[in-house]
Amino acid sequence: MQFDQALADHITPNEREAKPSTSADILVVQSIRKSFGGVQALREVSLTACASEITGIIGPNGSGKTTLLHIIGGLFRADAGEIILNGADISNLAVRKRLHLGLVRTFQISRELGEMTVLENLLIAGTPPRRETIASALFSRHRIALEQRKAAMKGRQLLQKTGLWRLRDAPARTLSGGQKKLLEIARALMLDPKLILLDEPAAGVSPPMRLEIASVIQDLKGEGKAVVIVEHDMDVVARLCDRVYVMAEGANLTAGTFKEVVADRRVIEAYLGGVV
């Protein structure tokens, strides 16, 4: 659904009223600044995300949404500001260390291992790198076998959850675009994240598959996970998000429920150039 249609409708039938959060903040982003050369991409951007909630980030193209996601995930380093995860400052931590603390992300363009099967993609994602000697590996065969069985069981559960179990032996490259998005979400979930960042999970996906992806994301909320989603599809945002942050020109514009932000004239001007 395009933004102008969302403005006309103002709300989907499933829109929820805002409720004060009683969950602890899992993620606190404070006053993030980022420049590339002489271009200021982010200007004092802040947001919070809570357990059992889905937080949306929307804004026109070039507003800084993906840059912010890269900084939260650790791909870019902020010039200033803080990123707090479960009370710990992770602003300067590498991606791997953020992963160990429970932060994972997906990408707008799926990054599956195409020649491996769907199930193998999950098993690799769920196998943490180890520093072991040959001797320790030999004496740890029982532990390794047990971990492999647990990973296989978990992979099966996640593929069933995402509707991909019937395709478990298919090469990942043969999946449709929407199925690849589901596979990427399943791979992220193999790592037991507390916070998952989703970069446009509905982009380029058919309407029926968008509903499947939205259902899987909605279930994450019920499992107590914090979800932050960057998305252009306003129907998906309205359906899923408890709170929506709107960005424009690299800065926070406003925040609230979907109903509140689409009724804000500043948001209308940011998307439509003031034509209403």
C-alpha positions as CSV (number, residue, x, y, z in Angstrom):
1,M,0.0,0.0,0.0
2,Q,1.4,3.4,-1.0
3,F,1.8,6.2,1.6
4,D,-0.8,8.4,0.0
5,Q,-3.4,5.6,0.2
6,A,-2.4,5.1,3.9
7,L,-3.0,8.8,4.5
8,A,-6.4,8.5,2.9
9,D,-7.4,5.5,4.9
10,H,-5.6,6.8,8.1
11,I,-5.8,3.4,9.7
12,T,-6.2,-0.3,8.9
13,P,-9.0,-2.3,10.7
14,N,-6.3,-4.0,12.8
15,E,-4.7,-0.8,14.1
16,R,-4.2,-0.8,17.9
17,E,-4.3,2.2,20.2
18,A,-1.1,3.3,21.8
19,K,-0.5,1.8,25.3
20,P,2.2,2.8,27.7
21,S,5.0,0.2,27.5
22,T,5.5,-1.9,30.6
23,S,8.4,-3.8,29.1
24,A,12.0,-2.9,29.8
25,D,13.8,-1.2,27.0
26,I,16.1,-3.7,25.3
27,L,17.5,-1.1,22.9
28,V,18.2,2.5,23.6
29,V,19.6,4.6,20.7
30,Q,20.7,8.0,21.9
31,S,21.7,11.1,19.8
32,I,23.3,9.2,16.9
33,R,25.3,11.3,14.4
34,K,26.9,10.1,11.2
35,S,28.6,11.9,8.3
36,F,30.0,10.6,5.1
37,G,32.5,13.1,3.8
38,G,30.7,16.4,4.0
39,V,27.2,14.9,4.0
40,Q,25.5,14.5,7.4
41,A,23.5,11.3,7.1
42,L,22.1,11.2,10.7
43,R,21.5,14.1,13.0
44,E,20.9,13.4,16.7
45,V,18.7,10.3,16.0
46,S,17.2,8.5,19.0
47,L,14.8,5.7,19.5
48,T,13.9,2.8,21.9
49,A,12.7,-0.7,21.4
50,C,11.1,-3.0,24.0
51,A,10.6,-6.7,24.5
52,S,7.4,-8.1,23.0
53,E,7.0,-5.1,20.8
54,I,7.5,-4.3,17.1
55,T,9.1,-0.9,16.5
56,G,8.8,0.5,12.9
57,I,11.1,3.0,11.2
58,I,9.7,4.8,8.2
59,G,10.6,7.8,6.1
60,P,11.2,8.9,2.5
61,N,14.1,7.5,0.5
62,G,17.4,9.0,1.7
63,S,16.1,9.8,5.2
64,G,18.8,7.7,6.9
65,K,16.8,4.6,7.9
66,T,19.2,2.0,6.5
67,T,22.2,3.9,7.8
68,L,20.7,3.9,11.3
69,L,20.1,0.1,11.0
70,H,23.7,-0.4,9.9
71,I,25.0,1.6,12.9
72,I,22.7,-0.3,15.4
73,G,23.9,-3.6,13.8
74,G,27.6,-2.7,13.9
75,L,28.3,-2.4,10.2
76,F,28.9,1.4,10.5
77,R,30.4,3.2,13.5
78,A,28.6,6.3,14.6
79,D,30.5,9.6,14.9
80,A,28.7,10.4,18.1
81,G,25.9,9.0,20.3
82,E,25.3,5.8,22.2
83,I,23.7,2.4,21.5
84,I,22.6,0.6,24.7
85,L,21.6,-3.1,24.5
86,N,20.2,-4.5,27.7
87,G,21.9,-1.8,29.7
88,A,25.3,-2.3,28.1
89,D,27.0,0.2,25.8
90,I,27.7,-1.6,22.5
91,S,28.5,1.5,20.5
92,N,32.0,0.3,19.8
93,L,31.5,-3.4,19.7
94,A,32.1,-5.5,16.5
95,V,29.2,-7.3,14.8
96,R,30.2,-10.6,16.2
97,K,30.2,-9.4,19.8
98,R,26.7,-7.8,19.3
99,L,25.5,-11.1,18.0
100,H,26.7,-12.8,21.2
101,L,24.7,-10.3,23.2
102,G,21.5,-11.2,21.3
103,L,21.4,-8.7,18.4
104,V,20.9,-10.0,14.9
105,R,19.7,-8.5,11.6
106,T,18.5,-9.4,8.2
107,F,19.1,-7.5,5.0
108,Q,16.9,-6.0,2.2
109,I,18.7,-8.3,-0.3
110,S,18.7,-11.8,0.9
111,R,22.1,-13.4,1.4
112,E,21.5,-17.1,1.3
113,L,24.1,-19.7,0.5
114,G,22.6,-20.7,-2.9
115,E,24.2,-24.0,-3.6
116,M,23.5,-25.4,-0.1
117,T,20.1,-26.7,0.9
118,V,17.6,-24.7,2.9
119,L,18.2,-26.8,6.0
120,E,22.0,-26.6,5.6
121,N,21.6,-22.8,5.5
122,L,20.0,-22.9,9.0
123,L,22.5,-25.4,10.4
124,I,25.5,-23.3,9.4
125,A,23.8,-20.2,10.9
126,G,23.3,-22.0,14.1
127,T,26.9,-23.3,14.4
128,P,29.0,-20.8,16.3
129,P,32.7,-20.5,15.4
130,R,35.0,-22.3,17.8
131,R,38.7,-22.1,18.7
132,E,39.6,-25.7,19.3
133,T,42.7,-27.8,19.0
134,I,42.7,-31.2,17.2
135,A,43.0,-32.9,20.6
136,S,40.1,-31.0,22.2
137,A,37.9,-31.7,19.1
138,L,38.6,-35.4,19.4
139,F,37.7,-35.6,23.0
140,S,34.6,-33.4,22.5
141,R,32.9,-35.6,19.9
142,H,29.9,-36.5,22.1
143,R,29.3,-32.8,22.9
144,I,29.6,-31.8,19.2
145,A,27.2,-34.6,18.2
146,L,24.7,-33.5,20.8
147,E,24.9,-29.9,19.6
148,Q,24.4,-31.0,16.0
149,R,21.3,-32.9,17.0
150,K,19.9,-29.9,18.9
151,A,20.7,-27.7,15.9
152,A,18.9,-30.1,13.5
153,M,15.8,-30.1,15.8
154,K,15.8,-26.4,16.1
155,G,16.2,-26.0,12.3
156,R,13.3,-28.3,11.7
157,Q,11.1,-26.3,14.1
158,L,12.0,-23.0,12.4
159,L,11.4,-24.3,8.9
160,Q,8.0,-25.6,10.0
161,K,7.3,-22.2,11.6
162,T,8.2,-20.4,8.4
163,G,6.5,-22.9,6.1
164,L,9.7,-24.0,4.5
165,W,10.1,-27.5,5.8
166,R,8.8,-29.1,2.6
167,L,11.7,-27.3,0.8
168,R,14.4,-28.3,3.3
169,D,16.4,-30.3,0.7
170,A,16.0,-27.8,-2.1
171,P,19.0,-25.6,-3.0
172,A,18.4,-22.2,-1.4
173,R,18.9,-20.5,-4.8
174,T,15.7,-22.1,-6.1
175,L,13.5,-20.3,-3.5
176,S,11.2,-17.4,-4.5
177,G,12.1,-14.0,-3.3
178,G,9.6,-14.2,-0.4
179,Q,10.8,-17.6,0.6
180,K,14.3,-16.3,0.7
181,K,13.2,-13.6,3.1
182,L,11.6,-16.2,5.3
183,L,14.8,-18.2,5.2
184,E,16.8,-15.2,6.3
185,I,14.5,-14.6,9.2
186,A,14.8,-18.3,10.2
187,R,18.6,-18.1,10.0
188,A,18.5,-15.1,12.3
189,L,16.3,-17.0,14.7
190,M,18.8,-19.9,14.9
191,L,20.9,-17.5,17.0
192,D,18.2,-17.0,19.7
193,P,18.2,-13.2,19.4
194,K,16.7,-10.9,22.0
195,L,16.6,-8.1,19.4
196,I,16.1,-8.6,15.6
197,L,16.6,-5.9,13.1
198,L,14.6,-6.4,9.8
199,D,15.5,-4.4,6.7
200,E,12.5,-4.2,4.4
201,P,11.3,-7.8,4.8
202,A,8.3,-7.2,2.5
203,A,10.3,-5.5,-0.3
204,G,9.7,-7.1,-3.8
205,V,7.4,-9.8,-2.3
206,S,4.0,-10.9,-3.6
207,P,0.9,-9.9,-1.5
208,P,0.2,-13.5,-0.3
209,M,3.9,-13.9,0.8
210,R,3.8,-10.5,2.5
211,L,1.0,-11.9,4.7
212,E,3.1,-15.0,5.5
213,I,6.1,-12.9,6.4
214,A,4.0,-10.5,8.5
215,S,2.5,-13.5,10.4
216,V,6.0,-14.8,11.2
217,I,7.1,-11.4,12.4
218,Q,4.0,-11.0,14.6
219,D,4.8,-14.4,16.2
220,L,8.2,-13.0,17.3
221,K,6.4,-10.4,19.4
222,G,4.5,-13.2,21.2
223,E,7.8,-14.9,22.0
224,G,9.0,-11.9,23.9
225,K,11.5,-10.7,21.3
226,A,12.1,-7.0,20.4
227,V,11.8,-6.3,16.7
228,V,12.9,-3.2,14.8
229,I,11.7,-3.1,11.3
230,V,12.5,-0.7,8.4
231,E,9.8,-0.9,5.9
232,H,8.3,1.0,3.0
233,D,5.0,-1.0,2.8
234,M,2.6,1.1,4.9
235,D,0.1,-1.8,5.2
236,V,2.8,-4.0,6.8
237,V,3.8,-1.2,9.1
238,A,0.2,-0.5,10.1
239,R,-0.5,-4.2,10.6
240,L,2.6,-5.0,12.7
241,C,4.1,-2.0,14.5
242,D,3.2,-1.0,18.1
243,R,5.2,2.2,17.7
244,V,6.5,4.0,14.6
245,Y,9.4,6.4,14.3
246,V,9.4,8.7,11.3
247,M,12.7,10.0,9.9
248,A,13.3,12.8,7.4
249,E,16.6,14.2,6.2
250,G,18.6,12.2,8.7
251,A,16.7,13.2,11.8
252,N,13.8,12.2,14.0
253,L,10.6,13.8,12.7
254,T,7.9,12.3,15.0
255,A,6.9,9.0,16.7
256,G,3.7,7.3,17.8
257,T,1.2,4.8,16.6
258,F,0.7,4.4,12.9
259,K,-2.6,6.3,13.2
260,E,-0.9,9.2,14.9
261,V,2.1,9.5,12.6
262,V,0.1,9.4,9.3
263,A,-2.2,12.2,10.7
264,D,0.8,14.4,11.4
265,R,1.2,17.2,8.8
266,R,4.9,17.1,9.1
267,V,4.9,13.5,7.9
268,I,2.5,14.3,5.1
269,E,4.9,17.1,4.0
270,A,8.0,14.8,4.2
271,Y,6.4,12.2,2.0
272,L,4.3,14.3,-0.4
273,G,6.0,17.6,-0.4
274,G,3.2,19.3,1.4
275,V,0.6,18.3,-1.3
276,V,-2.4,17.0,0.6
